[in-house]
Amino acid sequence: METISISRVQAYLACPLKYKFEHVDQIPKPFRAAALAFGGSVHAAIEWFHKERIEGRTPEGEAAVSQFDADWYAQNLEPLAFGDWDSKESLAEKGRDLVRLYVGQAGTTPEAVEAPFEVELFDPVTGEVLDLKLRGRFDLLEEGEVVVDVKTAARTLDERGIQQHLQLSTYALAYLLLRNRIPKLRLDQLLKTKIPRLERRETARTVEDLAWTAHLIKRVAGSIASGHFYPNPSWRCSECEYFAHCQAWRGD
């Protein structure tokens, strides 16, 4: 049975041709987008912070900041492409501020962090078996059956963006298939605004929403297997590592 990850589903939906360059052709990237590397460093610090708490320790905020600094240093050993208003130093300051902010507003100790899962997909409404496995990791699992996705972002999502957030929908689907219950969902956004902010937004999904998500994942897997790769021009093109390859593309 074929297996697909959440990250690959999202990568394909963002741009099928970029997916091909990266995962099928495996073309080396000449650089990485600094925003992605930055998000990874903040996430690494938060993951460390929660793992320490789960082990019964009480880490201080500056210890989590040190984890961010170490990861950010490592990220910058490879070429990064910075936006017009960002630099290595400016993002370092923002990252430290965001980590301090998150630690200062941390709630109860989570049940699990970066918890892996792998489930066999089926339509939760009809019971139709979709002959596909889905794998991924829950960012945070909190008491009361709360699944949390932690993200850094330049701006907040509107209500529609929260309702259509694919990562949260996929988390809810996986949780339902594992435990036969739809969890509560929350998006924790660390905003890289002039004054850093942490926004916690709750949302919900119906079983019909999750059936739709299951069939979307199935269709994406089928499109990848069939070799359906095409460009999806958007604002992401300005920071795409494969922009030159895309410009040279002629449908082959």
DRENPA-3360 file (N, C-alpha, C; in nm, 2 decimals, always signed):
BEGIN
1 = METISISR = +0.08/-0.12/+0.00/+0.00/+0.00/+0.00/+0.09/+0.12/+0.00 ~ +0.06/+0.22/-0.09/+0.14/+0.34/-0.10/+0.12/+0.43/+0.03 ~ +0.22/+0.50/+0.06/+0.22/+0.59/+0.18/+0.26/+0.73/+0.13 ~ +0.19/+0.83/+0.18/+0.22/+0.97/+0.15/+0.22/+1.05/+0.28 ~ +0.30/+1.16/+0.28/+0.31/+1.24/+0.40/+0.23/+1.37/+0.38 ~ +0.20/+1.43/+0.50/+0.13/+1.56/+0.49/+0.21/+1.66/+0.42 ~ +0.34/+1.66/+0.45/+0.43/+1.76/+0.38/+0.43/+1.75/+0.23 ~ +0.43/+1.63/+0.18/+0.43/+1.61/+0.04/+0.30/+1.65/-0.03;
9 = VQAYLACP = +0.19/+1.62/+0.04/+0.06/+1.67/-0.01/+0.06/+1.82/-0.02 ~ +0.10/+1.89/+0.08/+0.10/+2.03/+0.08/+0.20/+2.09/-0.03 ~ +0.31/+2.02/-0.04/+0.41/+2.06/-0.14/+0.35/+2.05/-0.28 ~ +0.28/+1.94/-0.31/+0.22/+1.92/-0.44/+0.11/+2.03/-0.47 ~ +0.03/+2.05/-0.37/-0.08/+2.15/-0.39/-0.02/+2.29/-0.41 ~ +0.09/+2.32/-0.34/+0.15/+2.45/-0.36/+0.20/+2.47/-0.50 ~ +0.27/+2.37/-0.56/+0.31/+2.38/-0.69/+0.36/+2.24/-0.74 ~ +0.28/+2.18/-0.82/+0.31/+2.04/-0.87/+0.45/+2.03/-0.94;
17 = LKYKFEHV = +0.48/+2.14/-1.02/+0.61/+2.13/-1.09/+0.73/+2.14/-0.99 ~ +0.72/+2.23/-0.89/+0.82/+2.23/-0.79/+0.84/+2.10/-0.72 ~ +0.72/+2.04/-0.69/+0.72/+1.90/-0.63/+0.81/+1.81/-0.72 ~ +0.79/+1.81/-0.85/+0.86/+1.72/-0.94/+1.01/+1.75/-0.93 ~ +1.05/+1.88/-0.94/+1.19/+1.92/-0.94/+1.26/+1.87/-0.81 ~ +1.18/+1.88/-0.70/+1.24/+1.84/-0.57/+1.24/+1.70/-0.54 ~ +1.12/+1.63/-0.55/+1.10/+1.50/-0.50/+1.11/+1.39/-0.61 ~ +1.09/+1.42/-0.74/+1.10/+1.32/-0.84/+1.24/+1.33/-0.91;
25 = DQIPKPFR = +1.27/+1.45/-0.96/+1.40/+1.48/-1.03/+1.52/+1.49/-0.93 ~ +1.48/+1.53/-0.80/+1.58/+1.55/-0.69/+1.69/+1.64/-0.74 ~ +1.65/+1.76/-0.80/+1.75/+1.86/-0.84/+1.80/+1.93/-0.71 ~ +1.93/+1.94/-0.69/+1.98/+2.01/-0.57/+1.93/+2.16/-0.57 ~ +1.90/+2.20/-0.45/+1.86/+2.34/-0.43/+1.98/+2.43/-0.42 ~ +1.98/+2.54/-0.50/+2.10/+2.63/-0.49/+2.09/+2.72/-0.36 ~ +1.98/+2.73/-0.30/+1.96/+2.80/-0.17/+1.83/+2.76/-0.11 ~ +1.81/+2.81/+0.01/+1.68/+2.79/+0.08/+1.62/+2.92/+0.12;
33 = AAALAFGG = +1.49/+2.93/+0.12/+1.42/+3.05/+0.16/+1.45/+3.07/+0.31 ~ +1.49/+3.19/+0.34/+1.53/+3.22/+0.48/+1.40/+3.21/+0.57 ~ +1.29/+3.24/+0.52/+1.17/+3.23/+0.60/+1.14/+3.09/+0.65 ~ +1.17/+2.99/+0.56/+1.15/+2.85/+0.60/+1.25/+2.81/+0.70 ~ +1.37/+2.85/+0.68/+1.48/+2.82/+0.77/+1.45/+2.88/+0.91 ~ +1.40/+3.00/+0.91/+1.37/+3.07/+1.03/+1.26/+3.00/+1.11 ~ +1.15/+2.96/+1.04/+1.04/+2.89/+1.10/+1.09/+2.76/+1.16 ~ +1.19/+2.69/+1.09/+1.24/+2.57/+1.14/+1.32/+2.59/+1.27;
41 = SVHAAIEW = +1.39/+2.70/+1.28/+1.47/+2.73/+1.40/+1.38/+2.76/+1.52 ~ +1.28/+2.84/+1.50/+1.18/+2.87/+1.60/+1.11/+2.74/+1.65 ~ +1.07/+2.66/+1.55/+1.00/+2.54/+1.59/+1.09/+2.45/+1.67 ~ +1.22/+2.44/+1.63/+1.32/+2.35/+1.70/+1.33/+2.40/+1.85 ~ +1.33/+2.53/+1.87/+1.34/+2.58/+2.01/+1.21/+2.54/+2.09 ~ +1.10/+2.56/+2.03/+0.97/+2.53/+2.10/+0.96/+2.38/+2.12 ~ +1.00/+2.30/+2.03/+1.00/+2.15/+2.05/+1.09/+2.11/+2.17 ~ +1.21/+2.17/+2.17/+1.30/+2.14/+2.28/+1.24/+2.18/+2.42;
49 = FHKERIEG = +1.17/+2.30/+2.42/+1.11/+2.35/+2.54/+1.00/+2.25/+2.59 ~ +0.92/+2.21/+2.50/+0.81/+2.12/+2.54/+0.86/+1.98/+2.59 ~ +0.96/+1.93/+2.52/+1.02/+1.80/+2.55/+1.08/+1.81/+2.69 ~ +1.15/+1.92/+2.73/+1.20/+1.94/+2.86/+1.09/+1.93/+2.96 ~ +0.98/+2.00/+2.94/+0.87/+2.00/+3.03/+0.80/+1.86/+3.05 ~ +0.79/+1.79/+2.94/+0.74/+1.65/+2.94/+0.82/+1.57/+3.03 ~ +0.95/+1.59/+3.03/+1.05/+1.51/+3.11/+1.05/+1.56/+3.26 ~ +0.96/+1.66/+3.29/+0.95/+1.70/+3.43/+1.04/+1.81/+3.47;
57 = RTPEGEAA = +1.11/+1.87/+3.37/+1.20/+1.98/+3.40/+1.13/+2.11/+3.37 ~ +1.19/+2.22/+3.42/+1.13/+2.36/+3.40/+1.23/+2.45/+3.34 ~ +1.24/+2.44/+3.21/+1.35/+2.52/+3.14/+1.31/+2.67/+3.14 ~ +1.42/+2.75/+3.15/+1.40/+2.89/+3.15/+1.39/+2.94/+3.00 ~ +1.33/+3.06/+2.99/+1.32/+3.11/+2.85/+1.45/+3.13/+2.78 ~ +1.55/+3.18/+2.85/+1.68/+3.20/+2.78/+1.74/+3.07/+2.74 ~ +1.71/+2.96/+2.80/+1.76/+2.83/+2.75/+1.70/+2.79/+2.62 ~ +1.57/+2.82/+2.61/+1.50/+2.80/+2.48/+1.56/+2.89/+2.37;
65 = VSQFDADW = +1.59/+3.02/+2.41/+1.65/+3.11/+2.31/+1.78/+3.06/+2.27 ~ +1.86/+3.00/+2.35/+1.99/+2.94/+2.32/+1.97/+2.83/+2.21 ~ +1.87/+2.75/+2.23/+1.84/+2.65/+2.13/+1.81/+2.71/+2.00 ~ +1.73/+2.82/+2.00/+1.70/+2.89/+1.87/+1.83/+2.94/+1.81 ~ +1.92/+3.00/+1.89/+2.04/+3.06/+1.83/+2.13/+2.95/+1.77 ~ +2.14/+2.83/+1.84/+2.22/+2.72/+1.78/+2.16/+2.67/+1.65 ~ +2.03/+2.66/+1.64/+1.97/+2.60/+1.52/+1.98/+2.71/+1.41 ~ +1.96/+2.83/+1.44/+1.97/+2.94/+1.34/+2.11/+2.95/+1.29;
73 = YAQNLEPL = +2.21/+2.93/+1.37/+2.35/+2.93/+1.33/+2.37/+2.82/+1.23 ~ +2.32/+2.70/+1.26/+2.33/+2.59/+1.17/+2.26/+2.61/+1.04 ~ +2.14/+2.67/+1.04/+2.07/+2.70/+0.92/+2.15/+2.79/+0.83 ~ +2.22/+2.88/+0.88/+2.29/+2.98/+0.80/+2.43/+2.93/+0.75 ~ +2.46/+2.80/+0.78/+2.58/+2.75/+0.72/+2.56/+2.71/+0.57 ~ +2.43/+2.70/+0.53/+2.40/+2.68/+0.39/+2.34/+2.81/+0.34 ~ +2.35/+2.83/+0.20/+2.30/+2.96/+0.15/+2.15/+2.98/+0.17 ~ +2.12/+3.10/+0.22/+1.98/+3.13/+0.24/+1.94/+3.26/+0.16;
81 = AFGDWDSK = +1.82/+3.26/+0.11/+1.78/+3.38/+0.03/+1.68/+3.46/+0.12 ~ +1.72/+3.58/+0.16/+1.65/+3.67/+0.25/+1.56/+3.76/+0.17 ~ +1.44/+3.79/+0.23/+1.35/+3.89/+0.17/+1.41/+4.03/+0.18 ~ +1.34/+4.12/+0.11/+1.39/+4.26/+0.10/+1.41/+4.33/+0.24 ~ +1.33/+4.29/+0.34/+1.34/+4.36/+0.46/+1.40/+4.27/+0.57 ~ +1.46/+4.16/+0.54/+1.51/+4.07/+0.64/+1.66/+4.05/+0.62 ~ +1.73/+4.01/+0.72/+1.87/+3.97/+0.72/+1.89/+3.87/+0.83 ~ +2.01/+3.81/+0.82/+2.04/+3.71/+0.93/+2.03/+3.77/+1.07;
89 = ESLAEKGR = +2.07/+3.89/+1.08/+2.07/+3.95/+1.22/+1.93/+3.99/+1.26 ~ +1.85/+4.05/+1.16/+1.72/+4.09/+1.20/+1.63/+3.97/+1.23 ~ +1.64/+3.86/+1.16/+1.56/+3.75/+1.19/+1.61/+3.68/+1.32 ~ +1.73/+3.69/+1.35/+1.78/+3.64/+1.48/+1.71/+3.71/+1.59 ~ +1.70/+3.84/+1.58/+1.64/+3.92/+1.69/+1.49/+3.88/+1.70 ~ +1.42/+3.87/+1.58/+1.28/+3.84/+1.58/+1.26/+3.70/+1.64 ~ +1.35/+3.61/+1.61/+1.34/+3.47/+1.66/+1.35/+3.46/+1.81 ~ +1.45/+3.54/+1.86/+1.46/+3.54/+2.01/+1.34/+3.60/+2.08;
97 = DLVRLYVG = +1.29/+3.70/+2.02/+1.17/+3.77/+2.08/+1.05/+3.67/+2.07 ~ +1.03/+3.60/+1.96/+0.92/+3.51/+1.95/+0.93/+3.39/+2.04 ~ +1.05/+3.34/+2.06/+1.07/+3.23/+2.15/+1.04/+3.27/+2.29 ~ +1.09/+3.39/+2.33/+1.06/+3.44/+2.47/+0.91/+3.46/+2.49 ~ +0.85/+3.51/+2.39/+0.70/+3.54/+2.39/+0.63/+3.40/+2.41 ~ +0.66/+3.30/+2.33/+0.59/+3.17/+2.34/+0.62/+3.11/+2.48 ~ +0.74/+3.11/+2.52/+0.77/+3.05/+2.65/+0.70/+3.12/+2.77 ~ +0.69/+3.25/+2.76/+0.62/+3.33/+2.86/+0.47/+3.31/+2.86;
105 = QAGTTPEA = +0.41/+3.26/+2.75/+0.27/+3.24/+2.75/+0.24/+3.09/+2.74 ~ +0.33/+3.00/+2.77/+0.31/+2.86/+2.76/+0.20/+2.82/+2.86 ~ +0.11/+2.73/+2.81/+0.01/+2.68/+2.90/+0.05/+2.55/+2.97 ~ -0.04/+2.46/+2.99/-0.01/+2.34/+3.06/+0.09/+2.25/+2.98 ~ +0.16/+2.16/+3.04/+0.25/+2.07/+2.98/+0.18/+1.98/+2.88 ~ +0.22/+1.98/+2.75/+0.15/+1.89/+2.66/+0.17/+1.74/+2.69 ~ +0.07/+1.66/+2.63/+0.09/+1.52/+2.64/+0.20/+1.46/+2.55 ~ +0.22/+1.53/+2.44/+0.32/+1.48/+2.34/+0.36/+1.59/+2.25;
113 = VEAPFEVE = +0.48/+1.59/+2.20/+0.53/+1.69/+2.10/+0.59/+1.61/+1.99 ~ +0.56/+1.65/+1.86/+0.62/+1.59/+1.75/+0.59/+1.44/+1.75 ~ +0.46/+1.41/+1.78/+0.42/+1.27/+1.79/+0.39/+1.21/+1.65 ~ +0.47/+1.10/+1.61/+0.45/+1.05/+1.48/+0.32/+0.96/+1.47 ~ +0.26/+0.96/+1.35/+0.15/+0.87/+1.32/+0.15/+0.82/+1.18 ~ +0.09/+0.71/+1.16/+0.07/+0.65/+1.03/-0.07/+0.58/+1.03 ~ -0.16/+0.62/+0.94/-0.29/+0.56/+0.94/-0.33/+0.52/+0.80 ~ -0.41/+0.42/+0.79/-0.47/+0.38/+0.66/-0.60/+0.46/+0.64;
121 = LFDPVTGE = -0.60/+0.53/+0.52/-0.71/+0.62/+0.49/-0.84/+0.55/+0.45 ~ -0.95/+0.60/+0.51/-1.08/+0.56/+0.46/-1.17/+0.68/+0.47 ~ -1.28/+0.68/+0.40/-1.38/+0.79/+0.41/-1.46/+0.77/+0.54 ~ -1.45/+0.86/+0.63/-1.51/+0.84/+0.76/-1.66/+0.85/+0.76 ~ -1.72/+0.89/+0.65/-1.87/+0.90/+0.64/-1.92/+0.77/+0.58 ~ -1.86/+0.72/+0.47/-1.91/+0.60/+0.40/-1.84/+0.48/+0.43 ~ -1.71/+0.49/+0.49/-1.63/+0.37/+0.52/-1.55/+0.32/+0.40 ~ -1.56/+0.39/+0.29/-1.48/+0.35/+0.17/-1.33/+0.35/+0.20;
129 = VLDLKLRG = -1.27/+0.23/+0.17/-1.13/+0.22/+0.19/-1.05/+0.29/+0.07 ~ -0.96/+0.37/+0.10/-0.89/+0.45/+0.00/-0.76/+0.39/-0.05 ~ -0.72/+0.28/+0.01/-0.59/+0.21/-0.03/-0.47/+0.30/-0.03 ~ -0.46/+0.38/+0.08/-0.35/+0.47/+0.09/-0.32/+0.49/+0.24 ~ -0.19/+0.50/+0.27/-0.15/+0.54/+0.41/-0.11/+0.68/+0.42 ~ -0.14/+0.74/+0.53/-0.10/+0.88/+0.55/-0.01/+0.88/+0.67 ~ +0.11/+0.95/+0.66/+0.20/+0.96/+0.78/+0.23/+1.11/+0.80 ~ +0.27/+1.14/+0.93/+0.30/+1.27/+0.96/+0.33/+1.28/+1.11;
137 = RFDLLEEG = +0.34/+1.40/+1.17/+0.36/+1.42/+1.31/+0.27/+1.53/+1.36 ~ +0.21/+1.50/+1.48/+0.13/+1.60/+1.54/+0.23/+1.70/+1.61 ~ +0.21/+1.83/+1.59/+0.30/+1.92/+1.65/+0.29/+1.91/+1.80 ~ +0.17/+1.93/+1.86/+0.14/+1.92/+2.00/+0.01/+1.85/+2.02 ~ +0.01/+1.76/+2.12/-0.11/+1.70/+2.17/-0.13/+1.74/+2.32 ~ -0.24/+1.81/+2.34/-0.27/+1.86/+2.48/-0.38/+1.79/+2.54 ~ -0.39/+1.80/+2.67/-0.50/+1.74/+2.75/-0.64/+1.79/+2.69 ~ -0.74/+1.70/+2.70/-0.87/+1.74/+2.66/-0.88/+1.72/+2.51;
145 = EVVVDVKT = -0.80/+1.63/+2.45/-0.80/+1.60/+2.31/-0.79/+1.72/+2.22 ~ -0.69/+1.80/+2.25/-0.66/+1.92/+2.17/-0.54/+1.90/+2.08 ~ -0.55/+1.92/+1.95/-0.43/+1.90/+1.86/-0.40/+2.05/+1.82 ~ -0.27/+2.08/+1.83/-0.22/+2.21/+1.80/-0.12/+2.21/+1.69 ~ -0.13/+2.31/+1.60/-0.03/+2.33/+1.50/+0.04/+2.46/+1.53 ~ +0.17/+2.46/+1.54/+0.25/+2.59/+1.57/+0.32/+2.64/+1.45 ~ +0.30/+2.76/+1.41/+0.35/+2.82/+1.29/+0.41/+2.96/+1.31 ~ +0.51/+2.99/+1.24/+0.55/+3.13/+1.23/+0.49/+3.19/+1.10;
153 = AARTLDER = +0.46/+3.32/+1.11/+0.40/+3.38/+0.99/+0.42/+3.53/+0.99 ~ +0.41/+3.59/+0.87/+0.43/+3.73/+0.86/+0.30/+3.81/+0.89 ~ +0.19/+3.74/+0.88/+0.06/+3.80/+0.90/-0.04/+3.70/+0.95 ~ -0.15/+3.74/+1.01/-0.25/+3.65/+1.07/-0.34/+3.60/+0.96 ~ -0.40/+3.48/+0.98/-0.49/+3.43/+0.89/-0.63/+3.48/+0.92 ~ -0.71/+3.50/+0.82/-0.85/+3.54/+0.84/-0.93/+3.41/+0.88 ~ -1.06/+3.43/+0.91/-1.14/+3.32/+0.96/-1.15/+3.21/+0.85 ~ -1.16/+3.25/+0.72/-1.17/+3.15/+0.62/-1.04/+3.07/+0.61;
161 = GIQQHLQL = -0.93/+3.14/+0.62/-0.80/+3.07/+0.62/-0.79/+2.96/+0.73 ~ -0.84/+2.99/+0.85/-0.84/+2.90/+0.96/-0.93/+2.78/+0.92 ~ -1.05/+2.81/+0.87/-1.14/+2.70/+0.84/-1.09/+2.61/+0.73 ~ -1.01/+2.66/+0.64/-0.95/+2.58/+0.53/-0.81/+2.54/+0.55 ~ -0.76/+2.55/+0.67/-0.62/+2.52/+0.70/-0.60/+2.37/+0.68 ~ -0.53/+2.33/+0.58/-0.51/+2.19/+0.55/-0.44/+2.11/+0.65 ~ -0.34/+2.17/+0.71/-0.26/+2.09/+0.82/-0.35/+2.05/+0.93 ~ -0.44/+2.15/+0.98/-0.53/+2.12/+1.09/-0.63/+2.01/+1.05;
169 = STYALAYL = -0.68/+2.02/+0.92/-0.78/+1.93/+0.87/-0.72/+1.79/+0.87 ~ -0.59/+1.78/+0.83/-0.52/+1.65/+0.82/-0.50/+1.59/+0.95 ~ -0.46/+1.68/+1.05/-0.44/+1.63/+1.19/-0.57/+1.58/+1.24 ~ -0.68/+1.65/+1.22/-0.81/+1.60/+1.27/-0.85/+1.47/+1.21 ~ -0.82/+1.45/+1.08/-0.85/+1.33/+1.01/-0.77/+1.21/+1.07 ~ -0.64/+1.23/+1.08/-0.55/+1.13/+1.14/-0.60/+1.09/+1.28 ~ -0.63/+1.19/+1.36/-0.67/+1.17/+1.50/-0.80/+1.08/+1.50 ~ -0.90/+1.12/+1.41/-1.02/+1.05/+1.40/-1.00/+0.90/+1.36;
177 = LLRNRIPK = -0.91/+0.88/+1.27/-0.89/+0.74/+1.22/-0.81/+0.66/+1.33 ~ -0.73/+0.73/+1.41/-0.66/+0.66/+1.52/-0.74/+0.63/+1.64 ~ -0.83/+0.73/+1.68/-0.90/+0.72/+1.81/-1.05/+0.73/+1.80 ~ -1.10/+0.73/+1.67/-1.24/+0.73/+1.65/-1.31/+0.85/+1.71 ~ -1.24/+0.96/+1.73/-1.30/+1.09/+1.78/-1.24/+1.20/+1.70 ~ -1.32/+1.31/+1.68/-1.26/+1.43/+1.62/-1.21/+1.52/+1.73 ~ -1.09/+1.56/+1.72/-1.03/+1.64/+1.83/-1.07/+1.79/+1.82 ~ -1.04/+1.86/+1.93/-1.04/+2.01/+1.92/-0.91/+2.05/+1.85;
185 = LRLDQLLK = -0.92/+2.16/+1.78/-0.81/+2.21/+1.70/-0.77/+2.35/+1.73 ~ -0.64/+2.38/+1.73/-0.60/+2.51/+1.76/-0.47/+2.54/+1.67 ~ -0.47/+2.67/+1.62/-0.35/+2.71/+1.55/-0.28/+2.82/+1.63 ~ -0.16/+2.79/+1.67/-0.08/+2.89/+1.74/+0.01/+2.96/+1.64 ~ -0.01/+3.09/+1.62/+0.07/+3.16/+1.52/+0.16/+3.26/+1.59 ~ +0.29/+3.24/+1.56/+0.39/+3.34/+1.61/+0.41/+3.44/+1.49 ~ +0.37/+3.56/+1.51/+0.37/+3.66/+1.41/+0.49/+3.75/+1.41 ~ +0.56/+3.75/+1.29/+0.69/+3.83/+1.28/+0.65/+3.98/+1.25;
193 = TKIPRLER = +0.56/+4.03/+1.33/+0.52/+4.17/+1.31/+0.63/+4.26/+1.38 ~ +0.61/+4.39/+1.36/+0.70/+4.49/+1.43/+0.71/+4.46/+1.58 ~ +0.59/+4.45/+1.64/+0.59/+4.40/+1.78/+0.54/+4.25/+1.77 ~ +0.63/+4.16/+1.80/+0.59/+4.02/+1.78/+0.47/+3.98/+1.86 ~ +0.38/+3.89/+1.80/+0.26/+3.85/+1.87/+0.24/+3.70/+1.86 ~ +0.17/+3.65/+1.96/+0.13/+3.51/+1.96/-0.02/+3.51/+1.96 ~ -0.08/+3.45/+1.85/-0.22/+3.44/+1.84/-0.26/+3.29/+1.85 ~ -0.35/+3.26/+1.93/-0.41/+3.12/+1.95/-0.55/+3.12/+1.89;
201 = RETARTVE = -0.57/+3.05/+1.79/-0.70/+3.05/+1.72/-0.76/+2.91/+1.72 ~ -0.88/+2.89/+1.78/-0.95/+2.76/+1.79/-1.04/+2.74/+1.66 ~ -1.05/+2.62/+1.62/-1.14/+2.59/+1.51/-1.19/+2.45/+1.52 ~ -1.28/+2.41/+1.43/-1.34/+2.27/+1.44/-1.36/+2.22/+1.30 ~ -1.37/+2.09/+1.29/-1.40/+2.02/+1.17/-1.52/+1.92/+1.19 ~ -1.60/+1.91/+1.09/-1.71/+1.81/+1.09/-1.66/+1.68/+1.02 ~ -1.73/+1.57/+1.04/-1.69/+1.45/+0.98/-1.70/+1.46/+0.83 ~ -1.79/+1.54/+0.78/-1.80/+1.56/+0.63/-1.67/+1.64/+0.58;
209 = DLAWTAHL = -1.62/+1.74/+0.66/-1.50/+1.80/+0.63/-1.38/+1.71/+0.61 ~ -1.38/+1.61/+0.70/-1.27/+1.52/+0.70/-1.28/+1.41/+0.59 ~ -1.40/+1.38/+0.55/-1.42/+1.29/+0.44/-1.37/+1.36/+0.31 ~ -1.40/+1.49/+0.30/-1.34/+1.57/+0.19/-1.19/+1.57/+0.19 ~ -1.13/+1.59/+0.31/-0.99/+1.59/+0.32/-0.93/+1.46/+0.28 ~ -0.99/+1.35/+0.32/-0.94/+1.22/+0.28/-0.94/+1.20/+0.13 ~ -1.04/+1.24/+0.06/-1.04/+1.22/-0.08/-0.95/+1.32/-0.15 ~ -0.93/+1.44/-0.10/-0.82/+1.53/-0.15/-0.69/+1.46/-0.15;
217 = IKRVAGSI = -0.65/+1.41/-0.03/-0.52/+1.34/-0.02/-0.51/+1.22/-0.12 ~ -0.62/+1.15/-0.13/-0.62/+1.04/-0.23/-0.60/+1.09/-0.37 ~ -0.66/+1.20/-0.41/-0.65/+1.25/-0.54/-0.51/+1.30/-0.57 ~ -0.45/+1.37/-0.47/-0.31/+1.42/-0.48/-0.22/+1.30/-0.50 ~ -0.23/+1.20/-0.42/-0.14/+1.08/-0.44/-0.16/+1.02/-0.58 ~ -0.28/+1.02/-0.63/-0.30/+0.96/-0.77/-0.24/+1.05/-0.87 ~ -0.25/+1.18/-0.85/-0.19/+1.28/-0.95/-0.04/+1.26/-0.96 ~ +0.02/+1.25/-0.84/+0.17/+1.23/-0.84/+0.20/+1.10/-0.91;
225 = ASGHFYPN = +0.13/+0.99/-0.88/+0.16/+0.86/-0.94/+0.14/+0.86/-1.09 ~ +0.05/+0.95/-1.14/+0.02/+0.96/-1.28/+0.12/+1.06/-1.35 ~ +0.20/+1.13/-1.28/+0.29/+1.22/-1.34/+0.23/+1.35/-1.38 ~ +0.13/+1.40/-1.31/+0.07/+1.52/-1.35/+0.14/+1.64/-1.28 ~ +0.23/+1.70/-1.34/+0.31/+1.80/-1.28/+0.31/+1.93/-1.37 ~ +0.27/+2.04/-1.32/+0.26/+2.16/-1.39/+0.28/+2.28/-1.30 ~ +0.32/+2.39/-1.35/+0.35/+2.51/-1.26/+0.22/+2.57/-1.21 ~ +0.24/+2.63/-1.09/+0.13/+2.71/-1.03/+0.18/+2.84/-0.99;
233 = PSWRCSEC = +0.18/+2.94/-1.09/+0.24/+3.07/-1.06/+0.17/+3.14/-0.95 ~ +0.25/+3.20/-0.85/+0.19/+3.27/-0.74/+0.30/+3.36/-0.68 ~ +0.26/+3.42/-0.57/+0.36/+3.50/-0.49/+0.48/+3.42/-0.45 ~ +0.47/+3.29/-0.44/+0.58/+3.20/-0.39/+0.69/+3.20/-0.49 ~ +0.66/+3.23/-0.62/+0.77/+3.22/-0.72/+0.89/+3.31/-0.69 ~ +0.87/+3.42/-0.63/+0.98/+3.51/-0.60/+1.08/+3.45/-0.51 ~ +1.05/+3.35/-0.43/+1.14/+3.29/-0.34/+1.17/+3.15/-0.37 ~ +1.13/+3.10/-0.49/+1.14/+2.96/-0.52/+1.28/+2.92/-0.56;
241 = EYFAHCQA = +1.33/+2.81/-0.51/+1.46/+2.77/-0.54/+1.48/+2.72/-0.68 ~ +1.36/+2.68/-0.74/+1.37/+2.62/-0.88/+1.31/+2.72/-0.98 ~ +1.32/+2.85/-0.96/+1.26/+2.95/-1.05/+1.32/+2.94/-1.19 ~ +1.46/+2.92/-1.19/+1.52/+2.91/-1.32/+1.48/+2.79/-1.40 ~ +1.47/+2.68/-1.33/+1.42/+2.55/-1.39/+1.28/+2.57/-1.44 ~ +1.20/+2.64/-1.37/+1.06/+2.66/-1.41/+1.05/+2.74/-1.53 ~ +1.14/+2.85/-1.54/+1.14/+2.93/-1.66/+1.18/+2.86/-1.79 ~ +1.27/+2.76/-1.77/+1.31/+2.68/-1.88/+1.22/+2.56/-1.92;
249 = WRGD = +1.12/+2.54/-1.83/+1.02/+2.43/-1.85/+0.94/+2.46/-1.98 ~ +0.92/+2.35/-2.06/+0.83/+2.36/-2.18/+0.73/+2.25/-2.19 ~ +0.69/+2.20/-2.07/+0.59/+2.10/-2.07/+0.64/+1.96/-2.06 ~ +0.77/+1.94/-2.07/+0.82/+1.80/-2.06/+0.84/+1.75/-1.92;
% end
